[in-house]
Amino acid sequence: MTETTTTTPLSGLRVLDLATLFAGPLAATMLGDFGAEVIKVEHPTKPDPSRGHGPSKDGVGLWWKLLGRNKRNITLDLSTPGGRDTLLRLAATADVIIENFRPGTLEKWDLGWAELSAANPKLILARVTAFGQFGPYAHRPGFGTLAEAMSGFAAITGEPDAPPTLPPFGLADSIAGLATAYAVMTALAARDRTGEGQVVDMAIIEPILTALGPQPLWYDQLGHVQPRTGNRSQNNAPRNTYRTADGSWVAVSTSAQSIAERVMRLVGRPELIDEPWFATGADRAQHADVLDAAVGDWIAQRTRTEVLAAFEKAEAAVAPIQDVRDVMTDPQYQALDTITTVDDPELGPLRMQNVLFRLSATPGAIRWPGRPHGADTDPVLTELGLTEAELTALRQAGAL
C-alpha cells in the first residue's frame, strides 16, 4: 500500500490530511493522485463526515471512495497528549499538512505553526477555512454554501424573477480544493529555493470570487451589478438551452462572432447577421428574444441526434444536456477515460472520475479507492518507530 512508482511527479512527497468536508481533503486527493503519499488522520470515534455523506452501498459510503482514494488511513485524537506527540513525530517526516479546523484550534492543542515548524522547518501548513485565519468572521463556523452566497455566485444564478439559487453540489469547496492544491505546489516550489516552509491561508470565500470573473472590476469602474439572467448571458447571444423534438435538451453557445454567424446560417436566418446589433456579443445579448426564437424554433423541429449532427457539420458550438447516465456512456468521456474503473476490496469494481489531467511523461493514477476508517494506523505508526507497547498505550489512553 505504500509503494508509488518512481515516474510519478510527486513521489517522495508526504502529506498529512487532517481536514474534513471537503476542500482540504480534495486538495490532498489531488496530490495523492500524482504520487504523493497521503496519510489521512481522523479522530478515533468521529471519522471524516464525508464517509457518511450521500448514498452508501452495504453500509459503505460511496463519496468516501472518491475523496479518500490514494490515502492511507490512521486514527489520532489530536486533543490528547499522546495524539499531539504522535502528530509532531509524523510532522517531522512530512512535507505538507492540510487542516481545516477553526482558527485557534490547533493552537489550543499546542499544535500551531510554532510547534509544527519547530518539529520540521521545511513543513508547508495549508490552513483551509471558510473565512481565513483573521478578520471579523474568522472564528465563525462556515461551509462552502456560505461562500457561494457571500461571493455573489447565488445572486447571479437563477431566472430574473426567481430567488437566488445555490448549486446542488459543493462548488465553492471544489474550487477551493483545486486552489489549495495549487497553493501547496507553489509553496513547495518556494521551499526548493529557500529551504524553508510556510503557512498557506486559504479562505473558501476567496477562490470562488476568481471563478466569478471581473464582477468586482466592473462594479469598481462602472458601478455595474450583474443581474440574474437565467441561462442567458449579457456578453453574447444566442446562449441558452433549447428543447428538441424528441424531448431532449441541448445547449448552444456563441461566444465567438464567427460561431454566432454559423448558427444563424444553420437555422435559416442569415439575414440577422446583417443587423447592425449583430456585430458584437453584448449587442446580440440585447436582442436575445429574437435570437432565441430563431434558434429554438429550428431546434424544436429536430431530434437531438439531428441537431447535434447539423451543428457539428456547420462547425457551430453545441452540446447535449446530459445527466450522469449520459456522462457514463458519452464517447468523448470514454475516449479520455474520464470515468475509469477501480477495483475495491470492499465493493468490487467501482467507476469514478479519473485523475484531473493527463501528463505525457509522469501520469497520475488511482492506486486504490478510499479505505476503511483507521485501516493503516498500525503500519504507518510502526514505520514511524512506535513499538507495539506504545501503540497499546496510546489506544488505552484514547489517543488512537
N, C-alpha and C positions, 0 to 999 in steps of 0.2 A: 504493500500500500504506500510505501514511502518513496518508491522509485519514480524518477522522472527522466526522460531521455535527455541526453546532452544537447540535442538540437533545439530544445525549447528555449525561447529567448529569456525567460525569467527563471530558468533552472538555477538552483542555489539560493534563491530569494526566499526567506522565511517570513510569513505574515501571520500575526495573531489576530484573529477576528473575534473581538469581544462584543460586537454590535448585534442589534436585533432590528427587525421591521423598518425599512427594507433597504434603505440607501447604502448604509455601511456594509451589510452582508453582500449586497450586489457588487460593490466595488471589490470586495475580497474574491468573489466568484470570478470576476473578470481577470484578476491577477492569477488566480489558480488555473484558469483555462489556458494560460500561456506558460505554465510550468512552475509557477511559484508554489512552494509548499505552504499550504494554508492550514492553520490549526484553529478550528472553531472552539472557542471557550464558552461554555454555557453553565448556568447555575445548576447545581446538582438536582434540585427539585423544581426549578422553574425554567424549562428549556425555552429556546427562541420561540416566541408565539407563532412564527411563520410555519412551524411544524403542524399547527392546528388550523391554519387559515385555509378556507376553501374546501373543496371536496377531498375526501380520502377514499382509499381502497383497502379493504381488510384492516382498517384501523390505522393505516399508514398515510400521512399527509402527502399529497402529490406535489404541492407547491415546493415543499422542502426538497424533494428530489431534484428540482431545478436549482433552487437557491443554494442548496448545500453541496452541490456537486464539487468534486475535486478537493474536498476539505476533510481533514482528519478531525475527529470529534472527541473533545475531552470535557470533563466537568470540573469546575473550580468555583468555590464561593469566595469571591474577592474580598468580602467584608470580614472574613475570618483571618486571624494571624497566619495560619498555615496557608490559606489561599493566597494572601498577599505575598508571602515569602516565595511561594512557588511561582507566582506570576513574575516576580522580579528575576527569578532564575531563568524563566523562559524568555523574558525580555532581553536578558544578556545575550541570548543566542539568536535573537530575531532582528530583522531589518525594518519591519513595519508593524505597528499596532493600529488597528482600526477600532474605534469605540464610539458609542452614541449615547452615553449616559448624560443626564442633565449636567450643565456646568457645575463644578464643585464636587461632584460625586466621587470621582477618582481621588481628588484631594482629601476628601473626608476619610478615605480608606488609606491615606498615605501612599497613594499610587499616582500622584500627579506628575507633571513633567519634571519637576525637580528630582523626584526619586527615580523615575524611569530613565531619564538622561544620565543620572549618576551611575545607574546599572549598565547603561550602554550609550555612550556619547554619540554613536552613529545612528541611533534609532530615529525613525520617522514615526511620529504620533499623529494619526489622522483623526480629528475630532469632528464627528458629524452630528449636528443638532438642528433642530427646527429653525432657531433664530441666531445661532452663533454663540460665541463664548462671552460676549459682552453686549451692553445695550439694555434698554428698559425691558425688553421681552425675554432676555437671555434665560431666565430661570423658569419661564412658563413651560408647561408641558405642550408638546406640539407634534403634529404629524404632517405628512405630505398634503393632506386635504387642506390644511390651513395655508400652506404655501400656494396651492392652486387658487385659493380665494384671495389671499393678500397680494399676490403678484400681478393681478389683473387678468389672469387667464379666464377665470369664471365669468368675469364681467363682459368679455368679448365673445363668449361661447354660448350658442343658442340662437333661437329666432328673435327678431327685433322686438316682438310683442310678447315674448315668453321670459320666464325668470332666468337669471344667470345659471349656467349649467356646469356642474363638476364632472370630471372624467370618471368613467366607471372602472378605473384601474389606477394603479399607483404611478401616475405620470410624473409628479414632482420628485418622488423618491427615485424613480428610474433615471431621470435626468441628473439628479444629484449623485446617484451611484456612479454613473459614467464620468461625471465631473470629478468625483473623488478619486477614481482610478487614474485619471489624467493628472490630478494634483499630486498623487503619490509618486507617479513616474517622474514628474517634474522635480519633486523634492529629492528623489533618488539621483537624478541627473546632477542636481546641485551638489549632492553629497560626494559624487565622484570627483568633483573639482575641489571641494573644501575639506572633505573628510569628516564633516560634522552633520549630525541630524538636525531636525527642526520639527516644529508643530504645524500641521495643516488644520486651519479653522474653516470648516465647510458648513455654511448655513443653508439648509434646504430651500429657504425662501429666495436664494440668490440665483442659482443656475437656471431656474425656470424663467427668470427675467431675461437672461441672454437668449433663451429659445424663443421668447416672445418678440424678439426683433427690436426695431427702432422706436417703439412707442414712447419711451421717456424723451428721446431726442425730438420726436415730432411735437410732443407737448411743450418741451422747453423752448423750442424755436418758433412754433406756430400756434401753441395753445390747442392743438388738435387732440381730441379724445376719441379713440377708435370705438365705434358703436358695435353692438351685436348685429351681424348681417346673415346669420344662418350659414348656409353653405356657400353663399356668395362672397366675393372679395371686393374690397374697394380699389384694388390695384389692377384688376383685369376682369374681363368677361368675354365670352361665356365661361363660367366656372361654377358648376353645380352638379347635383346628382339628378339623373333622369331615368324614368321608368321605361322599360322596353315592352314590346307587345306581348311577351310571354311572362310578364310579371316580375322580371328581374330588374336590377338597377345597375347603372354604370355611372362613373364619374368622368367628367371632362374638364381639362384644364387648358387654358390658352395664355400662359404667362409670356410666351414669345409672340411677337406680332405675326411672324410667318405662320405659326400654328393656327392662330385665330383666323387668318385668311384661308388656310386649307380647310378648316372646319366649315366656314361659310360656303365655300365652293362644294364641299361634300354634301351639305344638307340642301343644296339647291338655292341658296340665297346670296349669290356672288355680288348682287347689286349693293348689299350692305357694306361691302368693302370700300365702296366709293363715297360713302357718307363721310363728311368732314370729321365727325366724332369717332370714327373707327380707327383713327391713326395712332391713338395711344391707349394703353390699358386702362388708365384712370378715366378717360372719356368713355371708353366702352362700358366701364362699370356703371356709368350714369345712365346707360341705356340697356341695363341687364334684362329688363322685361321683354324688350324686343328680341334680344339675342337668345334668351332662354326659350322663348316661344318658338323661334326658328329651329333651334337645336332639339328642343323637347318634342315638338310635333313630328320631326323626322324620325327621331329615335323611337317614339311611341308606335310607329307603324312597322317596326322591325324587331326580330328576336334578338336576344343578347348576342348569340353567335354571329348573326348577320351584322350587327352594329360593330362588334369588335373586329370582324374581318374587314369591313369597309373602312374603318378608321385606320387600321394597320396599313391597308393598301394606300390610303391617302397620306400616310405618314403624319397623322394627327394623334394627339395625346389622349388616350382613353384607358380606363381600367375598370374591370368589373368590381362591384361592391361585394366583397367576399366575407363570409363568416368563417369560423375556424374549420368547418368541414371542407370548404373550398380551398382554404390555405393548405390543408394536409395533402391535397391532390393537385395543386397548381403546378404546371410543368416547369415554370421558371424556378420556383422554390425547390422543386425536385432536382433540377439541374444543379443548383447551388448547394444541395444537401442542407438547406436551411433548417429543415426539420429532420433530425437524424435519430437513429435508433441506438439506444444504450442498454446494455444488459445490467439488470439489477438483481442482487441476491434475494431480496425480499419479494419483489413483484414480477420478476422476469423482464422481458424486453419492454423498454419504455421509449416512446417517441417524444422528443423535446427539442427546443431551439438549440442549434449548434453554437459553436463559439462565434463571437461577434463579427469577426472579419477574417480574411484569408491572407496569410503570409506565404510567399512563394518558397522561401528557404527554411523558415523556422515556424511551421504552423502550430497553432494551438490544438488542444484535444480535450475531449471529455473522458477522463480516465476512470471515473466512477460517479454514479449519482449520489445524492445526499444519503449519508449513513445514519444509523440509529444514534440516539442520544447517548453520549459518553462512550461510544464504541471503541475509541482509541486511547482512552485515558491511561491505561496501564502501559501500553507500548511507548507512548510519547514521553511519559514521565520516567519510565525506565531508561529510555535513551538519554534523558536529561541527567541521569545519575542517581535518581531516587531508588532506594532499596525497597524490597518487599515490606520490611518492617516500617519504613517511613510511609509507604502507601497505606498500610493498615492503620497507622496512627492518624494520618490525615482523614481517612474515612471515619474513624471513630470520633474525630473532632468535628465532623460535618463539613470539612473543607472540600471533600471530593464527592 
